[in-house]
Every structure is written in structure tokens, then in C-alpha cells.
């Protein structure tokens, strides 16, 4: 991200400064672009849920499945819940927990469950099963659209 000055440039800088310049660096084009991008990158969503939202924490494999799902939003026949794409784009990673944090509405969680069902039918049930165990939302076609979690006896 930095470029080191060559001998000729250091000689010119030495003449300019009136003292020997033994080394000099400047920002490379890549470094400039990184600083520019960092200044304008999208702000992440707050990690505290707003009204009607719930904090959802996803494993990296679940986040990968969610990203694939929302990348297909223009091609899917079933609509994706409003705001899910934006929530996915601005999700924050918590390195301590090893989880991606999103604040989702019930409708967005149900849409995500549909995405996990697609992922399950394509070969990996782990993401959908974990989401069901943790949040009690599972897409089941042909029966009721979504099922509520079973109540455990107290």
C-alpha cells in the first residue's frame, strides 16, 4: 500500500529538505483506493434490534447461504422479504462469538428460513436445522408455510 522512494527521488528530497533523506515512502494507488473506499463504505446496522426486530446471530456457513439467497433476489419466483438484502449487506461480524449479527423482523426471518430451505434441498441441512433450533423458524412447503416452535413442557 506504500511505495518506497528510489535513490534518485531520495536525492531530490535531500536537496529539497537541505539534509540527507535516507528513506521515503508514499501512498500507492491501491492504498489511496483503500482509504477512499473505507471512507465511503456503507455504515453497518446497529447491533441492537429496533422495534419489531430480533437480534439474529448466524454462523459463517449460514451467512454464506444467506448471501447466495439474496444474490438471487431478482431471479427468484418467491419474493424475498423487504429489507433482508440490506440487512445482509450491512451485517456485522463478531469475531469473539464467531457469528454474523443481524437485526431482523419476523417476516425477514421467515424469508431467511425459506432461503435455508432452498439450501437444504440443494444438499446441506445444517444451516436450516440450526436456525430452527435457535430461532424456531423453519420453512415447510405443502403444510403450513412456516411452523412455530414446539412448546416444551415446563
C-alpha positions, -999 to 999 in steps of 0.1 A, spaced: 0 0 0 31 21 2 58 28 -24 94 32 -13 113 61 -29 142 51 -52 177 66 -50 170 95 -74 138 105 -56 156 104 -22 184 126 -37 158 152 -49 141 151 -15 175 156 2 182 187 -19 147 200 -11 149 194 26 186 205 29 195 174 48 200 137 38 168 117 33 177 81 39 142 67 31 109 79 20 75 63 12 43 75 -4 8 61 -7 4 37 -36 -27 39 -59 -40 8 -41 -35 24 -7 -53 56 -19 -82 35 -32 -84 16 1 -86 48 21 -112 62 -3 -133 30 -1 -131 29 37 -144 65 39 -175 57 18 -183 21 27 -218 15 40 -225 21 76 -233 -11 95 -267 -16 110 -268 -12 148 -264 -45 166 -293 -36 189 -327 -46 175 -352 -19 168 -389 -21 172 -403 -53 158 -368 -67 152 -349 -96 168 -311 -100 170 -301 -130 149 -266 -145 150 -255 -166 121 -226 -189 117 -203 -182 87 -218 -211 68 -253 -197 74 -242 -163 63 -227 -177 31 -261 -194 24 -279 -161 31 -256 -142 8 -263 -166 -20 -300 -164 -14 -302 -126 -15 -279 -125 -46 -306 -143 -65 -334 -119 -54 -340 -107 -90 -343 -143 -103 -364 -159 -75 -401 -165 -80 -409 -163 -43 -403 -127 -31 -376 -120 -5 -388 -100 25 -383 -63 22 -351 -51 38 -334 -86 40 -309 -78 13 -299 -45 30 -296 -63 64 -274 -89 48 -252 -63 32 -247 -44 64 -244 -73 88 -216 -71 114 -192 -99 122 -185 -106 159 -150 -122 160 -154 -131 197 -185 -151 191 -176 -162 155 -211 -151 144 -226 -126 120 -251 -103 137 -283 -90 120 -314 -74 133 -344 -90 115 -381 -87 116 -403 -118 118 -410 -115 81 -373 -113 73 -366 -144 95 -393 -163 77 -378 -153 43 -344 -164 56 -359 -197 66 -371 -201 30 -336 -194 18 -322 -220 42 -348 -245 29 -335 -239 -6 -300 -245 7 -312 -277 24 -329 -290 -7 -297 -283 -26 -277 -305 -2 -269 -290 32 -295 -292 60 -272 -279 88 -279 -242 83 -317 -247 83 -317 -271 112 -295 -248 134 -318 -218 125 -349 -238 135 -333 -249 168 -321 -214 177 -350 -193 165 -379 -217 159 -384 -207 123 -385 -234 97 -400 -233 62 -421 -263 53 -437 -264 19 -470 -281 14 -481 -279 51 -484 -245 67 -459 -220 53 -439 -217 85 -442 -235 117 -439 -221 152 -415 -238 176 -429 -266 197 -436 -256 233 -415 -276 257 -432 -287 289 -421 -267 320 
